[in-house]
Amino acid sequence: MDIIPLLERIGEAPAAALFGVLTGLVFGVAAQRSRFCLRAATVEFARGRMGDKVAVWLLTFSTALVWVQAAALTGLMRPDDARMMAVPGSWSGAIIGGLMFGAGMVLARGCSGRLLVLAATGNLRSVVSGLIFAVVAQMALAGWLAPARDRLAGLWVTEGGQNLNLLTWAGLPQWGGLALGLGIAVLALELSRRNRIGPARLIFASGVGFSVAVGYYLTFTLAQVAFDPVTIESVTFTGPSAGTLMFTLDRAAILDFDIGLVPGVFLGAFLAAWWSRELKFQGFESEVNMRKAMIGAAMMGFGGMLAGGCAIGAGVTGGSIFAGTALMALFCMWVGAMVTDLLVDQRAAAQAA
């Protein structure tokens, strides 16, 4: 793809932001229509079911794996150049942050990406939780919470000045990641068949994973021709949410991929909800739910920044390039979510019965 005419016309920074918007649009539409949600999948799994929510998550994850690894095999993207892989990873951050994020998304009733999608459909609970998430993420990045994050992240880091590529570590061939993705896709499709998931939802679930490959391809392509250094990245919401918040408050802030991603997701989800007539204002049902959501959002903000990514950023975007700490964070998110569901939601349901 020749993007030089675009760069000459609008400049590198606006082009990066435009690529973020395009990636976000794909994600927003697909996530809204497929009802993709890691929190819903973990809760379903914790309660002993392999239902439609688990099937949708597996299909999204496998689609990202297939497309990203196929791009790597054909030279359209180099995983080792991605930001998550090119810098040291934190095992301690992945474990502690992943557990915090998993617990937080159960309390908040959605991960950060899901909150953004729901906010675009008129869910005021998600608007409040999303703002708290972004503020705490910024505090953990460069504010009062940054020293605590640095100390926890520094307890145990990867060696060699970069993250651990699990494909290389395991001695698997280059096509091993693609093969694994195809295997998970077969499992996802079988679960989808058992749960009678329609073709439209399957296509949109695949679209969520495809958006990750789109982001990587666009930023990699830009990096090959841009004069200034360009970060090779894709869909994630911890850093971009904090960055977008600060962009609205600082006139000196510059455009980049992250700044375009969040409004792109919001617009895509809004258009999808408007088209399907699912726009609807919703608020908190009770003070208890509001407190839980606010606490959960704060936990996700700090946990996501500590873990190096959110449920999407670490769990799908980082997982698709086999970044070791990203997959560790994903595992811990599942554990944190399942334990919290058991101790909080399932216990509350049992007491109410």
N, C-alpha and C positions, 0 to 999 in steps of 0.2 A: 504494500500500500504506500503510495507516494503522498506524504503529508507535507512536503516542503512548500507547495503553494499555499497551504493553509497557514503554515508558520509565517510565511512572508506577509500574509494578509493580516493576521490578527496577533501574531507574536507567540512566543513559546509558553509563557505562563497562562494566557487565556486559552491556548490550545489544550494544555494539561487540564484546566478546569472544565473545558468542554468535554474532554474524554471522560472526566469524572461524572459529568451530567449524563452522558450517554450510557455509561456503565450503570449508574444509579437508576436510570429509567428502566433498563432491562430488569434489574433486580427488583425494583419497586412493583412493577406490573406483575412479574412472575410470583413474587412472594405474597402479594395480596390475593391473587387468584388461587394459588396452591395452598394457602394457609400454612406455609412453612414455618415451623417453630421448634427450636431445640428443646425449650422448656416443656412443651406439650409432649414431645417424643420421650423425654426422660421420665416424665410423670407416668405416661402410659406404660413404659417398660418397667418402672418401679412397681407398678400394680399388677405385673404379671401378664401383660397383654402385648402382643406384637400386631398392633392394629394399623390403621391408616396413617397415623401421625409418624410412627416409626418408619413405615414404608416410604412416606414422602421425604423424611430426613435422609434415609439411606439412598434414595434415588438422587436427591440433590448432591449429596457427598460424592457418590459414584460418578455423576455427570461431571462435576468439577475435576475429579481425578482423571477421567478419560480425556477430556478436552485439554487440560493443562499438560498432561503427560504426552498427549499426541502433539501438542505445540512444541514441547521440548524435543521430541524425537525428530520433528521436521525443521527445527531451527528457527521457529517463530517466537521462541522465548527460551531463556536460559534460567532455570530455577536457581542456580547458584548465585545469580546476579540480583535476585530479589532481595528487598530490604530485610525481610525476616531471616533470610539465610546468610546474608553477607556480613552480619554483625553477630557478636557473641550472644547466645541465648542464656536464659536463667532458668535452671531446673527448679530452684527454690521458688522463684517467682511464678513459674508455671504451676507448681503444686499448690502453694498457698493462695495465689491469685485465682487459680482455676476453681478451687474449693469455694472461695468467697463468691466468685461470679455465679457458680452453679446454685449456691444457696440463695443468692440475691435474685436470680431470675425466677425462682419459684415463688419467693415472697412478692416480687413485683408483677408476677403473672405474665412474664414474657422477657426474652432477652432484649438487648439494646436494639438490635435490628428489628425485631418484632414490634417493639414499642414505637419506633419511628413509622413503621407501616401502619399501625393502628392509629397513631396520632393523625395521619393523613386522612383517615376515614371519619374523623370526628370524635375519636375516643379521648376525652379530656383527662382521664386517668393516665393515659400514656403520655400526654403532653406534660403533665406535672412530673411524672416519673422520669421522662426523657430529659427535662431541664435539670433535674437533680443529678441524673447520671452524668450529663455533660459538665456541670459545675465541679462535681467531685473528681471526674477524670482530669480536668484541667488543674485542679489542686494537686492531684497526684503526679501530674506531669511537671509542673513548674511552680507550684504553690506551697502552701503549708505542709501538705502531705508528702511532698517530693522526697525529703530526707528519709522518712520511714520507708517509702517505696525503694529508694536506693539501697538502704541497709538490708532489707529483706531480699531484694533481687541479687545482692552481692554475696549472699551466703553460699551459693553453689551455682557456678556458671560453667558453660561449655568450654572446652579447651580449643586451642588453636586460633583464637581470635574470630571465630565464626560459629554459626549454629551447626548442629549435627544433622547431616543428611542421612536419614534412616535407610534409604535405598543403598547408598554407598556403604554405610556401616554394616548392613546385612550381607553385602557382597552380591546383591541381585543385579541382573543385567539391566540396561537402560529401559528395555521394554517391560520390565517387571512391574513398574507402577501402572502402566496402561493395562496390563493383564489383571492386576489386582482390582483396578477400577471396573473392568468389565465383569469380573466375578461378583463384586458387590452389587453391580447393576442387575445381574441375573437374580440375586437374592431379593433385591428391592422389587423387581417386577413380579416375582412369585408372591411376595407378600401383598403387592398391589392387587394381584388377581384374586387372592384369597379374601381380601377386604373389599373387593368390587369397586375399586377406584376407577373412575371414568377416564377416558383418554385425555380430555381437556386438562384435568388436574395433573395427570402424569406429565403432559407437555410443559405445563407451567412449573411444576416441581423441577423438571430438567432445566428449565430456563433460569432458575435461581443458581444452579451450579454453573450453567453456561456463562452467566454474568461474571463469574470469577475469572474464567478464561478470557473473556472480553477485556476486563480490566488489565490483566497481565499483558495481553497482546498489545493493547494500545499504549501502555506506559513503556513497554520494551521497545516498540517501534519508535516512539518519541525519543527515547534515550539514544537511539542509534544516530539521530540526525541533529539533535538539539545542541546548541553551543554550550549552554549551562548544564551542569549535572542534573539528571532527572532520576528520581526514585522509582524503581520498578516495584509496583505494588498493585493491589486490587482491593476487593470489597472488604472493608472492616469498619467498625463504628466507634471504637473507643477514642483513638486519636482524632479522626475526622469530626466527631461530635464536639470535642473540646476545641479543635481548630476552627470549626465553623462558628462556634459561640464567640471566640475571640475575634474572628474576622468581622463580626457585626459590631464589635466594640472598639476596634482599633482601625483607624483610617489608613494607617501605614502598612497594614497587613497585605500580603501578596497572594495572588491566586495560585492554586496548584490543584492537583487531582483530588485531594481530600476535600477541598472547599467546594468543588462541584458535585462530589458524590452524594452528600447528605441531601441537598435540595433536589437532586435528580431522583433519589429514592422517594422522597416525599411527593414529588410531582407524579412519578409513575404510579405510586400506590393510590394517590388521589384520583387520577384519571381512570384507573382500573375499577375503583370503588364507585366512581360516578357512572361509568359505563354499565356496571352491573347493578346499579341502584342500591348500593350498600352504604352510602353515606348516612351517618346517624350520630348525633351527639349522645355521648354516654359519660356518666360521672361515677364517682365512688359510691358503692352501695352502703358503706358504713364507715365510721371512724376507725374501726379496727382494720379494715381493708386498706384504708388510706395510710395508716401508720406502717403497716406491713409493706406496702408498695414503696413508700418513701425510704424506709430502711433498706429494702431490697435494691432500690435504684442506687443508693449510696454505696452499697456493697459491690454492686456491679461496676460502678465508676472506678473505685480503687482497685478492685480485683482484676478488672479487664486491663487496666494500665499496668498493673504488676505482672500479670500473666503474659503481656506482650500482644494481647488481642482479645476480642470478645468471642462469643459463640460462633460468629461468622468469620471474623478475622483470623482467629487461631484455629477454630474447629473445621472450617471449610477452606478458606484461602491459604492458611499455613499448612493445613493437612494435605492439600492438593500438591504441594511441592515436597512433602515428607520432611518438613522441618521438625526436628526431634522435640524441642520444647513446646511447639504448637500442638503436637499430638498428645504430649503429656498434659498440657493444659486442657485439651478436650476431654481426656479421660477423667481428669479431676473435676471438670464441670459436671459430667455425668454423675460422678460419685456424690458431689456436693448437692446436686439437685435431688437425687434419689433419697439421700439421708434426710434432707430438709422436708421433702414431701412426706416421708414416713413420720417424722417427729412433729411436724406442724399440721399439714393439711389432713393427712389420714387420721391423726389423733383427734383433730377438731371434728372431723366427720363422725368418728366413732362416739365421741362425747355427745354430739348433737342427736345421734340415733338413740 
